[in-house]
Amino acid sequence: MQMQTISVKFLRENFSLVRERLKNGFSFLLIYRSEPIGKLEPINFKNGNKLLSNLLTLSDKLKFTSTKSAVDLVRKERD
């Protein structure tokens, strides 16, 4: 599997290209402000449905109790 380093800006501006490369087996190391923040990898579709099912089950267990909006929480993180 091939891996390419890309910035968040590149991902935002070239999402269709990144999506196509993911479909073709490429992986990406995602960089934000010169720091690696994550990895994008293609899903193995033999297990993809199980993965999606697990994520949906997990999302039901995660309940956020904050009274603040998501926008307020993001603004607070940026400060």
C-alpha contacts under 8 A as a table, 3 or more apart, distances in Angstrom:
res1	aa1	res2	aa2	distance
1	M	25	G	6.29
1	M	26	F	6.10
1	M	27	S	6.94
2	Q	25	G	7.28
2	Q	26	F	5.10
2	Q	27	S	5.98
3	M	26	F	5.86
3	M	27	S	4.49
3	M	28	F	5.15
3	M	29	L	6.89
4	Q	26	F	7.55
4	Q	27	S	6.39
4	Q	28	F	4.80
4	Q	29	L	6.13
5	T	28	F	5.57
5	T	29	L	4.62
5	T	30	L	6.12
5	T	31	I	7.09
6	I	10	F	6.20
6	I	11	L	6.88
6	I	28	F	6.60
6	I	29	L	6.19
6	I	30	L	5.30
6	I	31	I	6.02
7	S	10	F	5.10
7	S	11	L	6.30
7	S	30	L	5.63
7	S	31	I	4.59
7	S	32	Y	5.91
8	V	11	L	5.01
8	V	12	R	6.12
8	V	30	L	6.43
8	V	31	I	6.14
8	V	32	Y	5.76
9	K	12	R	5.07
9	K	13	E	6.12
10	F	13	E	5.15
10	F	14	N	5.72
10	F	15	F	7.77
11	L	14	N	5.21
11	L	15	F	5.14
11	L	18	V	6.84
12	R	15	F	5.66
14	N	17	L	5.45
14	N	18	V	6.39
15	F	18	V	5.05
15	F	19	R	5.97
16	S	19	R	5.03
16	S	20	E	6.22
17	L	20	E	5.19
17	L	21	R	6.26
18	V	21	R	5.08
18	V	22	L	6.10
19	R	22	L	5.07
19	R	23	K	6.33
20	E	23	K	5.06
20	E	24	N	6.40
21	R	24	N	4.92
21	R	25	G	6.43
21	R	26	F	5.35
21	R	27	S	7.90
22	L	25	G	5.21
22	L	26	F	4.92
22	L	27	S	6.31
22	L	40	L	7.97
22	L	41	E	6.63
22	L	42	P	5.11
23	K	26	F	7.38
23	K	42	P	6.38
25	G	41	E	7.81
25	G	42	P	5.95
26	F	41	E	6.99
26	F	42	P	6.94
27	S	39	K	7.24
27	S	40	L	5.58
27	S	41	E	4.58
27	S	42	P	6.59
28	F	39	K	5.62
28	F	40	L	4.96
28	F	41	E	6.55
29	L	36	P	6.84
29	L	37	I	7.81
29	L	38	G	6.06
29	L	39	K	4.60
29	L	40	L	6.45
30	L	36	P	5.76
30	L	37	I	5.78
30	L	38	G	5.17
30	L	39	K	5.70
30	L	40	L	7.21
31	I	34	S	5.83
31	I	35	E	5.30
31	I	36	P	4.33
31	I	37	I	5.71
31	I	38	G	7.35
32	Y	35	E	5.32
32	Y	36	P	6.32
32	Y	37	I	6.46
43	I	47	N	7.79
43	I	48	G	6.00
44	N	47	N	5.65
44	N	48	G	5.68
45	F	48	G	4.24
45	F	49	N	6.95
46	K	49	N	7.42
47	N	50	K	5.38
47	N	51	L	6.25
48	G	51	L	5.02
48	G	52	L	6.17
49	N	52	L	5.10
49	N	53	S	6.11
50	K	53	S	5.02
50	K	54	N	6.15
51	L	54	N	5.09
51	L	55	L	6.22
52	L	55	L	5.08
52	L	56	L	6.19
53	S	56	L	5.19
53	S	57	T	6.19
54	N	57	T	5.10
54	N	58	L	6.12
55	L	58	L	5.02
55	L	59	S	6.12
56	L	59	S	5.05
56	L	60	D	6.53
57	T	60	D	5.36
57	T	61	K	6.85
58	L	61	K	5.20
58	L	62	L	6.55
59	S	62	L	5.18
59	S	63	K	7.87
60	D	63	K	7.19
66	S	69	S	7.71
68	K	72	D	6.12
68	K	73	L	6.64
69	S	72	D	5.23
69	S	73	L	6.41
70	A	73	L	5.07
70	A	74	V	6.18
71	V	74	V	5.21
71	V	75	R	6.16
72	D	75	R	5.10
72	D	76	K	6.18
73	L	76	K	5.12
73	L	77	E	6.37
74	V	77	E	5.08
74	V	78	R	6.32
75	R	78	R	5.13
75	R	79	D	6.48
76	K	79	D	5.38
